[in-house]
Amino acid sequence: MNGISEYEFFSAAACRDKKVGNCPQVAVNVPGVVALRDSERPDTIVTMTPDQWTTLADAIKAGEFDLSA
Protein backbone atom coordinates (compact mmCIF):
# COMPACT_ATOMS: atom_id res chain seq x y z
CA MET A 1 0.00 0.00 0.00
CA ASN A 2 1.04 3.59 -0.48
CA GLY A 3 2.83 5.40 2.32
CA ILE A 4 1.12 8.07 4.36
CA SER A 5 3.55 10.71 3.14
CA GLU A 6 2.33 10.24 -0.44
CA TYR A 7 -1.14 11.57 0.29
CA GLU A 8 -1.98 15.25 0.06
CA PHE A 9 -5.03 15.68 2.28
CA PHE A 10 -7.53 18.53 2.04
CA SER A 11 -10.51 19.52 4.17
CA ALA A 12 -13.84 20.78 2.89
CA ALA A 13 -14.17 24.56 2.78
CA ALA A 14 -16.48 24.52 5.83
CA CYS A 15 -13.71 22.88 7.87
CA ARG A 16 -10.97 25.36 7.03
CA ASP A 17 -12.20 27.78 9.70
CA LYS A 18 -9.84 27.61 12.71
CA LYS A 19 -12.89 27.56 15.02
CA VAL A 20 -13.95 24.17 13.63
CA GLY A 21 -12.45 21.17 15.40
CA ASN A 22 -11.81 17.88 13.70
CA CYS A 23 -12.85 17.38 10.10
CA PRO A 24 -12.77 14.62 7.55
CA GLN A 25 -9.98 15.05 5.04
CA VAL A 26 -9.68 13.58 1.55
CA ALA A 27 -6.70 12.93 -0.71
CA VAL A 28 -7.07 12.09 -4.39
CA ASN A 29 -3.52 12.72 -5.59
CA VAL A 30 -2.51 9.03 -5.80
CA PRO A 31 -3.90 7.51 -9.02
CA GLY A 32 -6.62 4.94 -8.41
CA VAL A 33 -6.90 5.72 -4.68
CA VAL A 34 -9.17 7.95 -2.61
CA ALA A 35 -7.81 8.29 0.92
CA LEU A 36 -9.82 9.50 3.92
CA ARG A 37 -8.79 10.45 7.43
CA ASP A 38 -9.99 12.37 10.47
CA SER A 39 -7.89 15.48 11.16
CA GLU A 40 -7.69 14.49 14.85
CA ARG A 41 -6.34 11.02 13.95
CA PRO A 42 -4.14 11.66 10.91
CA ASP A 43 -2.31 8.33 11.15
CA THR A 44 -5.51 6.34 10.58
CA ILE A 45 -6.25 6.32 6.86
CA VAL A 46 -9.01 4.52 4.99
CA THR A 47 -8.50 3.98 1.27
CA MET A 48 -10.91 3.06 -1.49
CA THR A 49 -11.14 3.08 -5.26
CA PRO A 50 -12.72 6.03 -7.07
CA ASP A 51 -15.72 3.80 -7.89
CA GLN A 52 -16.16 2.95 -4.21
CA TRP A 53 -15.91 6.67 -3.36
CA THR A 54 -18.65 7.44 -5.89
CA THR A 55 -20.87 4.72 -4.42
CA LEU A 56 -20.32 6.09 -0.90
CA ALA A 57 -20.93 9.70 -1.94
CA ASP A 58 -24.13 8.73 -3.79
CA ALA A 59 -25.38 6.82 -0.73
CA ILE A 60 -24.68 9.78 1.53
CA LYS A 61 -26.46 12.16 -0.84
CA ALA A 62 -29.44 9.78 -0.95
CA GLY A 63 -29.69 9.86 2.86
CA GLU A 64 -28.69 6.24 3.47
CA PHE A 65 -26.49 7.29 6.38
CA ASP A 66 -28.74 10.00 7.83
CA LEU A 67 -27.86 10.05 11.53
CA SER A 68 -30.74 12.35 12.41
CA ALA A 69 -33.35 9.65 11.71
Residue frames relative to the residue before (quaternion, step in Angstrom):
aa qw qx qy qz dx dy dz
M 1.0000 0.0000 0.0000 0.0000 0.00 0.00 0.00
N 0.6077 -0.5735 0.4147 0.3605 3.53 -1.21 0.48
G 0.5070 -0.6534 0.4770 0.2976 3.55 -1.15 0.65
I 0.6457 -0.5419 0.3799 0.3810 3.53 -1.19 0.60
S 0.6613 0.5413 -0.3197 0.4092 3.58 0.93 -0.84
E 0.5901 0.5922 -0.3696 0.4056 3.61 1.18 -0.33
Y 0.6645 0.5285 -0.3054 0.4311 3.58 1.11 -0.60
E 0.1834 -0.7411 0.6371 0.1055 3.53 -1.11 0.80
F 0.1411 -0.8409 0.5212 0.0369 3.56 -0.09 1.33
F 0.0809 -0.7699 0.6325 0.0249 3.52 -1.21 0.75
S 0.3281 -0.7153 0.5838 0.1996 3.55 -1.20 0.63
A 0.5906 -0.5378 0.4558 0.3927 3.54 -1.26 0.41
A 0.6691 -0.5222 0.3499 0.3965 3.57 -1.17 0.57
A 0.6438 0.5395 -0.3244 0.4350 3.61 0.99 -0.79
C 0.6997 0.4698 -0.2596 0.4715 3.59 1.16 -0.53
R 0.5520 0.6415 -0.3925 0.3602 3.60 1.19 -0.14
D 0.5050 0.6237 -0.4235 0.4202 3.58 1.30 -0.13
K 0.4966 -0.6889 0.4468 0.2816 3.61 -0.79 1.01
K 0.6087 0.5665 -0.3510 0.4305 3.61 1.20 -0.44
V 0.6153 0.5343 -0.3420 0.4680 3.59 1.23 -0.42
G 0.4292 -0.7152 0.4933 0.2469 3.57 -0.92 0.92
N 0.8364 -0.1026 0.0951 0.5300 3.53 -0.81 -0.99
C 0.0590 -0.7897 0.6106 0.0010 3.53 -1.18 0.68
P 0.5023 -0.5972 0.5044 0.3696 3.55 -1.17 0.44
Q 0.1323 -0.7754 0.6142 0.0635 3.54 -1.11 0.73
V 0.1800 -0.7887 0.5849 0.0587 3.55 -1.09 0.80
A 0.0874 -0.7587 0.6429 0.0585 3.54 -1.16 0.74
V 0.0326 -0.8045 0.5930 -0.0059 3.56 -0.90 0.94
N 0.4304 0.7447 -0.4252 0.2817 3.58 1.24 0.31
V 0.6408 0.4680 -0.3360 0.5075 3.63 1.22 -0.19
P 0.4670 -0.7098 0.4409 0.2893 3.62 -0.52 1.10
G 0.8380 0.1989 -0.1706 0.4786 3.54 -0.96 0.97
V 0.7208 0.3798 -0.2300 0.5323 3.60 1.28 0.06
V 0.1017 -0.7117 0.6896 0.0869 3.52 -1.16 0.80
A 0.1165 -0.8041 0.5824 0.0269 3.57 -0.70 1.10
L 0.1167 -0.7866 0.6055 0.0309 3.56 -1.02 0.91
R 0.0971 0.7717 -0.6274 0.0387 3.54 -1.19 0.60
D 0.4405 -0.6265 0.5709 0.2960 3.52 -1.39 0.27
S 0.5106 -0.6790 0.4265 0.3103 3.60 -0.78 0.96
E 0.6608 0.4937 -0.3143 0.4699 3.62 1.16 -0.47
R 0.7570 0.2269 -0.1533 0.5933 3.60 1.28 -0.28
P 0.0309 -0.8783 0.4769 0.0156 3.59 0.67 1.09
D 0.6351 0.5368 -0.3463 0.4342 3.61 1.17 -0.32
T 0.6468 0.4684 -0.3218 0.5086 3.60 1.25 -0.19
I 0.0249 0.8186 -0.5657 0.0957 3.55 -0.39 1.29
V 0.1749 -0.7455 0.6370 0.0886 3.53 -1.03 0.91
T 0.1061 -0.8018 0.5859 0.0511 3.57 -0.86 0.94
M 0.0132 0.7744 -0.6324 0.0139 3.53 -1.26 0.56
T 0.5700 -0.5648 0.4566 0.3842 3.53 -1.29 0.19
P 0.6445 -0.5041 0.3837 0.4281 3.60 -1.18 0.28
D 0.6273 0.5274 -0.3438 0.4584 3.63 1.03 -0.67
Q 0.6464 0.5031 -0.3154 0.4792 3.58 1.00 -0.79
W 0.6147 0.5424 -0.3332 0.4657 3.59 1.06 -0.77
T 0.6555 0.5102 -0.3058 0.4653 3.57 0.94 -0.90
T 0.6404 0.5173 -0.3183 0.4701 3.58 0.98 -0.84
L 0.6590 0.5005 -0.3021 0.4733 3.58 0.94 -0.88
A 0.6736 0.4970 -0.3009 0.4568 3.59 0.83 -0.96
D 0.6454 0.5136 -0.3200 0.4661 3.60 0.98 -0.80
A 0.6505 0.5116 -0.3137 0.4655 3.59 1.00 -0.83
I 0.6393 0.5143 -0.3254 0.4700 3.58 0.99 -0.80
K 0.6615 0.5101 -0.2999 0.4608 3.57 0.90 -0.94
A 0.6883 0.4774 -0.2700 0.4748 3.59 1.07 -0.74
G 0.5407 -0.6616 0.3774 0.3570 3.60 1.27 -0.02
E 0.3503 0.7681 -0.4817 0.2352 3.61 1.19 0.24
F 0.7649 0.3012 -0.1683 0.5439 3.58 1.14 -0.55
D 0.2281 0.7955 -0.5248 0.1994 3.57 1.11 0.68
L 0.2434 -0.8092 0.5232 0.1105 3.58 -0.42 1.21
S 0.6001 0.5755 -0.3669 0.4173 3.59 1.22 -0.23
A 0.5465 0.6333 -0.3983 0.3765 3.62 1.22 -0.21
